[in-house]
Amino acid sequence: MPLMYELALSFPGKNALGTRAMETILAKLDEARGRPLLITGEGNAFSAGLDLKEVAGFDLAAAQSFLSLLERMVDALYRYPGPTVALVNGHAIAGGCVLTLACDARIVADVQSARIGLNEVALGLRFPPSILELARRRIPPNHLATVVLGAGLHRPDEALRLGMVDTVSSDARALAETTLAALAAHPAAAYVDAKNALCPKLAGRPDELEAFQKSGLQSWVSPELKATIAKMLKK
């Protein structure tokens, strides 16, 4: 197998995804150059989601720029030209959960205090259309409404039942590395060709794109969201 490339998320706020973090991830994906990619988090979290301190300061232009960067990063990971495995070592919430969904395989440590889920609706946020498209592609149809509309944060065993992750393991790192090695053992060109067919560019539906620009983007700068974030940051 080609030498594995490990991308360890190491950012403030339990690996929160702010502008600098997402730019770093994009740079790391370029640096990996298609090598088998293992992505995990440093400390006791994979990623607790977007950087709420940054989100709290958005105006419409800043929100548009930030979400464009988010969509570009997620699409780059989703269509990365090689095998990818998420080693979910702790919380994977909202944007953190999106990162795991963008990987080819998702292995979760058996840490029942960890929480995994897409809680955007609970925060009053509209999904960027390409992110919602990723959820449609990855989460089984019979659980999609529970995950997206229920907007819950789930223990690893429940996340497994809902199809957000593939495996929960007491030795998650070993299993993640074994899984990555198995994927990387296939002829690289054949793997990438098949992946390209299964993972076309994330774009979202035209009607959803139009609706998001008309009203959805506003949810990212609303007074209600800013009040919710302020309460969360005080805890």
C-alpha positions as CSV (number, residue, x, y, z in Angstrom):
1,M,0.0,0.0,0.0
2,P,1.3,3.6,-0.7
3,L,2.4,5.4,2.5
4,M,-0.7,6.6,4.4
5,Y,-1.2,10.3,4.9
6,E,-2.8,11.3,8.3
7,L,-4.7,14.5,8.5
8,A,-5.1,15.3,12.2
9,L,-7.5,18.1,12.9
10,S,-5.9,20.4,15.4
11,F,-7.8,23.6,15.9
12,P,-9.1,25.6,18.9
13,G,-12.6,24.9,20.2
14,K,-12.4,21.1,19.9
15,N,-11.2,21.3,16.3
16,A,-13.8,23.8,15.3
17,L,-14.0,24.6,11.6
18,G,-13.3,28.2,11.0
19,T,-11.9,29.9,7.9
20,R,-8.3,29.2,8.8
21,A,-9.1,25.6,9.7
22,M,-10.8,24.9,6.4
23,E,-8.0,26.5,4.4
24,T,-5.6,24.3,6.3
25,I,-7.6,21.2,5.5
26,L,-7.7,22.1,1.8
27,A,-4.0,22.6,1.8
28,K,-3.4,19.3,3.5
29,L,-5.6,17.5,0.9
30,D,-3.5,19.0,-1.9
31,E,-0.3,17.9,0.0
32,A,-1.6,14.4,0.4
33,R,-1.7,14.0,-3.5
34,G,-4.1,11.1,-3.6
35,R,-2.3,8.9,-1.0
36,P,-4.5,6.8,1.3
37,L,-5.9,9.4,3.7
38,L,-6.8,8.9,7.3
39,I,-8.5,11.9,8.9
40,T,-9.0,12.2,12.7
41,G,-9.1,14.8,15.5
42,E,-6.5,15.6,18.1
43,G,-7.6,15.5,21.7
44,N,-11.0,14.1,22.7
45,A,-13.0,15.4,19.7
46,F,-13.0,14.7,16.0
47,S,-14.6,18.2,15.4
48,A,-17.3,19.8,17.4
49,G,-18.5,21.7,14.3
50,L,-18.2,25.1,12.8
51,D,-16.4,27.9,14.7
52,L,-19.4,29.6,16.3
53,K,-17.4,32.6,17.4
54,E,-16.7,33.3,13.7
55,V,-20.3,32.6,12.7
56,A,-21.6,35.0,15.3
57,G,-19.9,37.9,13.5
58,F,-21.3,37.2,10.1
59,D,-23.0,39.7,7.8
60,L,-24.4,38.4,4.5
61,A,-21.2,38.8,2.6
62,A,-19.1,37.0,5.2
63,A,-21.6,34.2,5.5
64,Q,-21.6,33.7,1.7
65,S,-17.8,33.6,1.6
66,F,-17.6,31.2,4.6
67,L,-20.2,28.8,3.3
68,S,-18.6,28.8,-0.2
69,L,-15.3,27.8,1.5
70,L,-17.1,25.1,3.5
71,E,-18.7,23.6,0.4
72,R,-15.4,23.7,-1.5
73,M,-13.6,21.9,1.4
74,V,-16.3,19.2,1.8
75,D,-16.4,18.6,-2.0
76,A,-12.6,18.3,-2.1
77,L,-12.7,15.6,0.6
78,Y,-15.7,13.9,-0.9
79,R,-14.0,13.6,-4.3
80,Y,-10.5,13.2,-3.0
81,P,-8.6,11.0,-5.6
82,G,-7.8,8.1,-3.3
83,P,-9.3,6.2,-0.4
84,T,-10.3,8.1,2.7
85,V,-11.3,6.9,6.2
86,A,-12.6,9.0,9.0
87,L,-11.3,7.8,12.4
88,V,-13.9,9.5,14.6
89,N,-12.3,9.7,18.1
90,G,-14.9,11.8,19.8
91,H,-17.6,14.4,19.1
92,A,-18.5,14.9,15.4
93,I,-21.2,17.5,15.4
94,A,-22.7,19.5,12.5
95,G,-19.8,20.4,10.3
96,G,-17.7,17.8,12.0
97,C,-20.3,15.2,11.1
98,V,-20.3,16.5,7.6
99,L,-16.6,15.9,7.3
100,T,-17.1,12.2,8.3
101,L,-19.9,11.8,5.8
102,A,-17.5,13.0,3.1
103,C,-15.1,10.1,3.7
104,D,-15.3,6.7,2.0
105,A,-15.5,4.9,5.3
106,R,-16.3,6.0,8.9
107,I,-14.9,4.2,11.9
108,V,-15.9,5.4,15.4
109,A,-14.3,4.8,18.7
110,D,-16.5,3.1,21.2
111,V,-16.7,6.2,23.5
112,Q,-20.3,6.5,24.5
113,S,-19.9,10.0,25.8
114,A,-19.2,11.2,22.2
115,R,-22.0,12.7,20.2
116,I,-22.5,12.5,16.4
117,G,-25.1,14.3,14.4
118,L,-26.4,17.0,12.1
119,N,-28.1,19.5,14.5
120,E,-28.4,22.4,12.0
121,V,-32.2,22.5,12.0
122,A,-32.2,22.7,15.8
123,L,-30.0,25.8,15.6
124,G,-32.4,27.4,13.0
125,L,-29.9,27.0,10.1
126,R,-30.7,26.2,6.5
127,F,-28.4,23.6,5.0
128,P,-26.2,24.8,2.1
129,P,-27.6,22.8,-0.9
130,S,-24.5,20.8,-1.6
131,I,-24.2,19.8,2.1
132,L,-27.8,18.6,2.1
133,E,-27.0,16.6,-1.1
134,L,-24.1,14.9,0.7
135,A,-26.5,13.9,3.5
136,R,-28.9,12.4,0.9
137,R,-26.1,10.4,-0.7
138,R,-24.6,9.0,2.5
139,I,-27.5,8.5,5.0
140,P,-29.9,5.7,4.3
141,P,-33.2,7.0,3.0
142,N,-35.2,5.4,5.8
143,H,-33.1,7.3,8.4
144,L,-32.6,10.6,6.5
145,A,-35.6,12.4,8.0
146,T,-34.6,11.3,11.5
147,V,-31.1,12.5,11.1
148,V,-31.8,15.8,9.4
149,L,-35.2,16.8,10.8
150,G,-34.7,15.3,14.2
151,A,-31.4,17.2,14.4
152,G,-30.3,15.1,17.3
153,L,-26.8,14.4,18.6
154,H,-26.4,10.6,19.0
155,R,-24.2,8.2,20.8
156,P,-21.9,6.1,18.6
157,D,-24.1,3.0,18.7
158,E,-27.2,5.1,17.7
159,A,-25.2,6.8,15.0
160,L,-24.4,3.3,13.7
161,R,-28.0,2.3,13.7
162,L,-29.0,5.4,11.8
163,G,-26.3,4.7,9.1
164,M,-24.2,7.8,9.8
165,V,-21.1,5.7,10.5
166,D,-20.0,2.2,9.4
167,T,-18.5,0.7,12.5
168,V,-18.0,1.3,16.2
169,S,-14.9,-0.3,17.6
170,S,-13.0,-0.6,20.9
171,D,-9.8,-0.4,18.8
172,A,-10.9,2.2,16.2
173,R,-7.4,3.2,15.1
174,A,-6.3,-0.3,14.3
175,L,-9.6,-0.9,12.4
176,A,-9.4,2.4,10.6
177,E,-5.8,1.7,9.4
178,T,-6.8,-1.9,8.3
179,T,-9.8,-0.6,6.4
180,L,-7.7,2.1,4.7
181,A,-5.1,-0.5,3.8
182,A,-7.8,-2.8,2.3
183,L,-9.1,0.1,0.1
184,A,-5.6,1.1,-0.9
185,A,-4.8,-2.4,-2.0
186,H,-7.0,-2.0,-5.0
187,P,-5.4,-0.7,-8.2
188,A,-5.4,3.0,-7.7
189,A,-6.7,4.0,-11.2
190,A,-9.6,1.6,-11.0
191,Y,-10.5,2.8,-7.4
192,V,-10.4,6.5,-8.5
193,D,-12.4,5.8,-11.6
194,A,-15.1,4.0,-9.7
195,K,-15.1,6.7,-7.0
196,N,-15.5,9.4,-9.6
197,A,-18.6,7.6,-10.9
198,L,-20.1,7.1,-7.4
199,C,-19.2,10.6,-6.1
200,P,-20.0,13.3,-8.7
201,K,-19.5,16.9,-7.7
202,L,-21.7,18.1,-4.8
203,A,-23.8,20.9,-6.2
204,G,-27.3,20.8,-4.9
205,R,-30.6,21.0,-6.9
206,P,-31.2,24.2,-8.9
207,D,-34.5,24.9,-7.0
208,E,-32.7,24.5,-3.6
209,L,-29.8,26.8,-4.8
210,E,-32.3,29.5,-5.7
211,A,-34.2,29.1,-2.5
212,F,-31.0,29.2,-0.4
213,Q,-29.9,32.5,-2.0
214,K,-33.3,34.0,-1.6
215,S,-33.9,33.1,2.1
216,G,-31.7,30.3,3.4
217,L,-28.5,32.4,3.6
218,Q,-30.4,34.8,5.8
219,S,-30.7,32.1,8.5
220,W,-26.9,32.4,9.0
221,V,-27.0,36.0,10.0
222,S,-30.4,36.2,11.8
223,P,-30.8,37.8,15.2
224,E,-32.2,34.5,16.5
225,L,-29.1,32.6,15.5
226,K,-26.8,35.2,17.1
227,A,-28.8,34.9,20.3
228,T,-28.7,31.1,20.2
229,I,-24.9,31.2,19.7
230,A,-24.4,33.7,22.5
231,K,-26.2,31.3,24.9
232,M,-24.2,28.4,23.7
233,L,-20.9,30.2,24.2
234,K,-21.8,31.2,27.7
235,K,-22.1,27.5,28.8
